[in-house]
Amino acid sequence: AGRALARPPAMPIARKEKGQAPDDAAPIGMRAMPSSGSSNRFRGSMEWFSGSTNRGSADGSRRGSLDSGGEGMQTGLSVKAPSFFGGTSTDVAAKLKHMQVQEELEGADEETAIREKTESWQLSVEGIKKILKICRASEDQQDFWSAFEDVVLHRVMVQQTDPDFEEPRDHRLSLSTDLRRLELYVALSGGPELEEVSTTLLNELQLPQVEIDAGLLQMQKAFDTCSDSRPDSWNRPTGVGLWCRLDGMDSQAPTIDVGFRIEVAKNEFRGQLEWSGIDMLLPPSEEKDAVLDFAMNETPQVPVTCITGSLLPMEPELGIEFELPSGPNLAIHGLLFFKTLSFAMPADDVLHAIVSSRPWGGCVQIAFGPHGLRRVGLRLLRPESWRVDELAQGLNKDNRKKDIARCSKALAASQHRFFEYAAEGDGYSVSVGYCR
């Protein structure tokens, strides 16, 4: 099944040439902007919204291209380009202020009430089987899930019945609002178990040994990047696990993928990952250079707290996750990663849904393939204001609310814990998720 299903196509991003008028035919939720260079990365998140123009170059150059399509994105921000909202810096400040005032006046109804911090969900084999039926997963996807269930999930279920089992692990599951995409992350105990389970799973999928070795080698390189060889160092992975992804469910192009996740939490004892190690690990691309430059030049720096990667052989991806600084501008800070990669600007209603959600925490996930950028996602944790309906409508995405409610019931979850705004193979997507 793993070899039969192709990976998603390139992202269909709005494009325009230097000096061209905005494209009225750009996809909903996206607005093309004048082309420009990006040789100078953006320092200080709020400068973008305050109309600062001391960045970029005026020669119209563009860094970066999209994976598997080969065509570069010609959207960006010129030295004197319109701001994120498409207006002047005064308009930007006024609109941001208007958003905040409106949120204060709206009050908290059932849809926007502050979400409980103690909500949870149940990692259930039968529950996920019900979800796959609701999502109409293909036969190949269900075969793949059976292998993942036998090797990974049953192992975790047995461990949790042990009376000496440690604190519950942070498993996570996300579903796109159109129920085309499901991603499950299962936390494991450490590096040895990660290697053992990964090897068993790849053998269960009947991959050739050379492809199994290639996947495990990529995982070992990522693990080494997250580990400091000095014996007295605190720099060690703080969480590891396996993820599986079923995409394109109930469509003519279903896909699967499975991979690893290695986390390194930053605290007073543990420093952040070395930028040079991350740079060497990821495949070369101009997008990678741009996003690392941006994160390093922020004040304070935005640390990479996680490395992810695919274990399957067909154009394997490697990804990094940035932990966003907490505060009222967290969502804005996350959107700046999209701007750094020269994505077209969201429409006002899309931006309002994201900024007004007031999340407790968040992160930006960026995945690269052999040919460059593959996916960019902004995940907002425990939002005070739940704006998924507004976001899906602004992006013209299906929102199967009743079926999502059935999926929540299958997982014994009364509420979602996060939502995600992402650009991927078939355009933009909106997802909801469950975590501890």
N, C-alpha and C positions, 0 to 999 in steps of 0.2 A: 504493500500500500504506500509505503514511504517513497518508493521510486516511481510510482505510477502518477502521483499528483504533482502538478507543476506549481511553481511559486507564483505569487501575484505579479501582475504587470507593473510597469512604471507608474508613478503618480501623475495624473493629468492636471498639471498646474497651469494656471492662466499665464500666457506669455505675451510679451510685446517688445517691439524693437525700440531702440533709443529714439526719443523724441516723438513716438507715436502717441496718439490720443488714447485715453482709457478705453478698454475693450468692453463694450456694452454686453457682449455675448459671453463674458466670463461666467463661470459657474456661480450659482447662488452662494452667498456667503463669502465670496472672494472678489476683490477688486484689484485689477492690475495697477501698477504704479510705474512711474518713469524709471528707465534703466539707469544704473549707476554702478560704480565700482564699490568694493568693500575692503580696500587695502588697510584702512584704519578701522579697527574694531570699535564697538560702542562701549564707552566707559561711563558707568553711572546710569542705572536703569531709567530714572525719571527724566533724564535729558531728552529721551525720545519723545516724551509727552510734553515737555516744556518748550519744544521747538528749536532746540539747539541745532546748529548747522555746521559745526566744526568737525565734520567727520565725512568719510568717504572721499571719492575723487570725482572730478567732473568729466572724465574722459569716456564715461559710458562703459567701462570694462565690467566684466561679470565673472566672479569666481564660482566654480562649481557646476555640476551637472547631475542629472537624475539617473539612478540605477536602472539598468536593463532597457532603457529607452534610448540613451545616448544623446538626447537633446538637452541642451542646457536651458535653465530657466532664465528668461530675460526680464524678470521682475525684481525690483529692488527699490532702494531709496536714494535719490540723487541729493546733492548738496543742498539744493533749494526745493526739494520735492515736497508735496503735501504731507502732512503728518499722518499718523495712524488712522485718524478719523476722516482723513481727506479734507481737513480744514486748516485754518491757521492755528498757531500755538494758543492764541486767546480762545478760539473755539474749543480746542482740546480741553483746556482747563475748565471752561464753562460746562462742557458736557460731562466731564468727570464729576464735577461738583453737583450737577443736576442728578446724575445717577445716585450719588450718595444721599441727597435730600429725598429723592423719590423712594429709596429703600426705607428710609426712616419713617416716611409717611404711610407707606403701604401697610405696615404692621405685619404680624405673623398669622397667616391663615394656615389651613391644614397642609397646603403644599409647601409653604416656606418656613414652617416652624423649625426651631433649632433641634437638630437631631441628637438623640441620646448617645452619650459617649460609650455606653456599656453594651450596645447592641452587638450581636454576634451572628454566626451562621454555622451550619453543621456540614462538615465535609462528609458527604454520603455517597456511596457507590450507586445505590438505587436512585438517589436524588438526581445525580448527573445523568443517569440513563434516561430518566424522565425528561430532562432538559434536552438531550439529544433527539428524543422523539418529537418534542415540541418544535425544535429547530429544524427538523427533517434533515438530519445528517445523512450523507451518502453512505452506501454500503462499505466503501473503502474507509471512510472516516470512522464508521462503527467498528470495523475490523481493527483499525489502528487503536481506537479507544480500548477495545478488549485487551490488547497487548499491554497498554499503559496501565490499565486497571489491574491486570494480573501481576505485573512486575512491581509497580510503584505503589498503587493505592492500597492493595491488600496488605502490603508490608507495613504501611503507616497505620492501617486500621488495627493490625495485630499489636503493634507497639503501644498504641493508645489504651489497650486493654490491660497492659502491664501495670500493677499497682505502684511500681517504682518509676513509672514514666514521668519525665520532667514536665515543666510548665507547657501548656498547649502551644504548638508552633503556629507561626503566622502564615497559614495557607491563604491563598487569594484566588478569587475567580471573577472574571469580568465577562460581560455579554454586551454586544452592540445592540442598540435600540431596534435595529431591524432583524436581530437574531441570526445574522449571517456569520457572526464571528464569536467564538468562545475561546477564552484562554484561562488555563488553570495552572497555578503554581503550587507545588507541594514541597514544603520545607522538609529537609532531612537533617540528620544529626551532625554531620561534619564531612570533611574531605574524603575519608576512606569509604563511608557509606555512599557518598555521591559517585565515586568512581565505580564501586561495586554495582550499584543499581543501574548506572548508565551503561556499563558493559553488558549486563544481563538484558537490558531493554533492547539494545542494538542487535544483540544476537537473536532475541525473540522476533525482531523485525526481519531477520534473515538477510542482513546486509553483508556484503563481502568483507573479509577481514581487513583488507587494505582501507576500506571506507570507515570501518569501525575505528581503526587505529588513527585515521585522520581526524575524526570527531573527538576522540579522547585526547589527542595531542593539542587540539585547539583549546579544550577545557583545561588541560594542564598549564598551558601558557597563561590563560586568564587567572588561574589560581595562583600561579607564581607572581603575577603582576600585583595581586591583592595581598601578597605575603612579603614580609621583610625577613631576610635571611639572618639578621642579627638575633642571637639567642635571647637577648634582654629586651627585644622590641615588643611593643603591644600591637604592632601592625599585623594582624591576622584576620582572616575572614570571620565575620561575626554571624553569618548566616549563609547556608547553601541549600540548594534544592533543584528540582527539575520542573520545567514547564512544558505544557503541550498546548498547541494552538490548532483549532479547527476553523478554517475560514472558507467563505463561499458556500456555506450550507444552504440547501434548497436552491441551488443554482447549477448552471451548466459547467462551472469551473471550480469544483471543490478542491481545497488544498489542505495539507497538514504540515506540521513542523513540530519538532521537539528539541529541547535544549536545556542548558544549565543556567543557573543564576547564582552569582557569588557576591555577597554583600559585605561592605566594610563600613561600619558606623564610625563617625568621627566624634570624639569627645576629648576631655582634657588629657587623657592618657594616650590616645591614639590619634596620630596625625592623619592627614588626608593622603590619598594615593599620589604617587609621583606622576607629574604630568608627562615626563619623558617616557615612562613605562606605558602609559595609556596611549601615547602617540605611536609608539613602536608596535603595540598590540593591534591597533585598528588598521584596516586596509587603507592604503593611501588614497586621499581624495581631497579636493579643495573644500568641500563641505566640512570634512573633519577638521581641517586647519582652521576654518572660520569659527566653528563652534568652540574649539579648544581655546583659541585666542580670546574669544568673547568671555568665556568662563574664567580664564586666568586673569584678565584685565579688569574684572568687576571688583568693587571694593565694598565688602570683603569678597574674596574669590568664592565662586560657586563650586563646591567640591563634587567630584565624582564619588558616589557612595555605592555603586553597584556596577558589575560587568555581567552581561548576558551573552549567550551565543548559541547557535544552532549545532546540533550533533548530526544532522542529516547531511548527505554529501552534495546535494544539488544547490550550488550557489549559497553556501552557508553564510549566515549573517552574524555580525558581532555588534553588540550594543552597549551603551553606557547610560547611566542614570544620574542626573544631577539633583541633589536635594536643594530645594528652594528655601531661601531665608524666610522665616516666619514674619508675619506683619500684615498690615492692611494692603500692601502693594504686592503680595505674593503672586496673585494671578497675573498681574501686569508684568512682573519679572519673568514669569514663565512664557508669556507671549513674545517677549523680546527674543527668545531663542528662535521662534518662527521668523521674526524679522531679520535676525542675523543670517538665516539661511535663505533670505530673499523670497519668502513666500508672499503671495498676494495678500492684501489686507482684508480682514473679516468685515462683513457688513455691521452696521451699528447694533442691530438686534442681537447678532451673534456675540459681539464684544460685550454688550450689556449683560447677557446671560452668564458670561464667564466672570467678568469683573465683579458683578453684584452678588456672586455666590458666597463670598466671604469665607473661604476655606480655612480650616484649622492648620492644615499643612499641605504640602504638594511636592511634586517632582516632575522633571522633564525626562522622557525616555527617547533616545535617538538610536536608531539601528542603521547599520551600514552593511551593504553587500559588497561583492568583489568589484563592482563598478561604481560604487558611490552610495549616496543617500537612499535609504529604503523606507524609513518610517520615522515620524516625529510625533510624539504624544505628550500632552499636558494632563497630568493626573492630579485632581484636586480632592483632598481627603477631608471627610467630615464637614462638608459645606453647611453653613448656617442657613443659607437660602438655596433651596433645591430648584435648579433652573434647567433641568434636562429637557423638559417639554419645549421650553422656549428655544433652547439651543438646537434641538433636532428640527424644529420648525424653521428656524433661521437658515439652517443648512439644507433644507428640503430633504431630510432623511426620514425614512419610515420609523415610526415609533409604536411598536406593538405592545402597548401598555398592559393589556389584559394577559397576553402570553408571558410577558416579563413577570407579572404578578404570580402567574402559575409557576414560573421557574423559582421565584422567591419562596413560594410555599413548599416546593420540592426540597429546598435547602434549609427549611425551618428558619427562614430569615424574614423578619418583619419589615426591615428597612435596608436600603443600600448604604454603603459606607463611603463610596467615592464615585465620581464620574470622570470621564476622560474625553478630551477633545483631541483628535489625531488626524494627521494627513498620512495616507497610505496608498496602496496600489490602485484602489478604485475611487480616489478622491478623499473627501473628508468623512469622518465617522464620529459617532457619539456612542460611548459605552457607559454602562453602570456596573458597579462591582461590589463585592463582599470581601471583607477582611476582618481580622480580629481587632 
